Amino acid sequence: MAGELLDFDDKLNWFRDDYQRELVAKAINQRLADERVEVECRYLMRFWFHLGMTYREVSYDELVENVSPEKMVILERLFGAILTRNFDTIDAWVVDCESLPMLECRFLGEDEEAPHTEDSQD
């Protein structure tokens, strides 16, 4: 699998530029990291965080162990594109992820509202 070959410490060369890295991170956060699946979400969010850090936040093996096989297939497509430095395929991966349902934040209960701040307009 491509992810096994990917150097998780060499993230500076993974993407065309910071904007592409941000698009990938956004797709992971909004389309893959479902907080209703707590352990999987934790590791996907560690991967999301990993993309912007200078150190290793998560390993490939941890992702394989904690992320569902269905979502690992999606990540493997990303890893394959990164490994071959195919930036157009990374762009296509982002577009494909955008076709997945947008995940809703479950932090607030259905009957709860966001707290009001001084900047809130009623």
N, C-alpha and C positions, 0 to 999 in steps of 0.2 A: 504494500500500500504506500501511496505517495507520502503520507504523513510520517511514516516510519523513517523515511529518508530525509525529511525536512529538518534542517538545523533550527531548532526552536530558540537558539540564542542569537541567531543572525537575522533579526527582524528588519534591520535597516534596508535590506535588499529585497524584501518581500513584495513591495508595491511600487507602482510607477511614481507615486508622490504621496504626500500626506492626505490629500483629498481622497484618493482611492482607498487608503487605509481607513479613513473616517467612514466612507461608504460601507466598507466591509464590516466595520465595528457596529455601525447603525443596523445593518441587516441582522447581525448576530443578536443584538440587543432587542430589536423590535419584532423579529420573525422567528427566532429559534429558541431564545431563553425564556421558556414559559415557567413562571414562578409557581405554578400549580404542581410542577414536577420539581420539587425542591433541590434534590441532590444534583440532578442533571442541570438545572438552572444555575446552581452554584458554580459548576465547572464550566459551563458556557460563559458565564459572566467573568470567571477567572481568565478564560481565553480572550474575551473582549478586553479585559484590563491588560492582559499580556501584550496585546498589539501595540499599546502605547508606552509600555515600560521598557527600561533598558536592561532589566533582569528577567529571568524565567519565572513566570507566575504559575504556569501549568505545563505539564509535559504531555506529549502525545499519548503515552500509556495511560495517564490519568483520564484523558478524554475518552479513550477507548473503553476504559473500565466504567465510566460514569455517565456517558452519553448514549442514548438509544441507538441501535443499529441504523434506524431510518435517518436520524440526524447525522450520524457518522458518515453515511453515504454522501450527504450534502457537503459536509466538511472535507471529505476526501477529494471531492471535485475541486474545492478551493485549494487544497494542499497540492494537488496535481498541477494546477495553473501556477501556483507560487513556485513550485519546484522547477518548472520549465520556463519561468519568468515570462509567461504568456499573459501580459497585462490586459489584452482584449478579452481573454477568457475569464479573467477576474471580473472585468466589467459585466460580462454576460452572466456570471455567477450572481452578482448583485441584482441584476434585472430579474433573474429567475427567483431569487429570494423575495423580491418585491411582489411576486405573484402568490406567495404564501400569506395566510391570514395575518393581519396585524394583531399582535398580542396585547391584551388589555392589562393594565396594572391592576392587580388584585389586592393591593395594599389597603385600599379603602373598601369597606363593606358596601353592599349594594345600596343600603339606606344612609350611608355616611356621605358627607360632603367634605370637600377640601377645607382645611381651616382658613378662616378669614384673616387677612393681614391688613395693615394700614393702607396698603396700596389697592385693596379690593374695592370694587365699585358695586354697591348693592342696587 
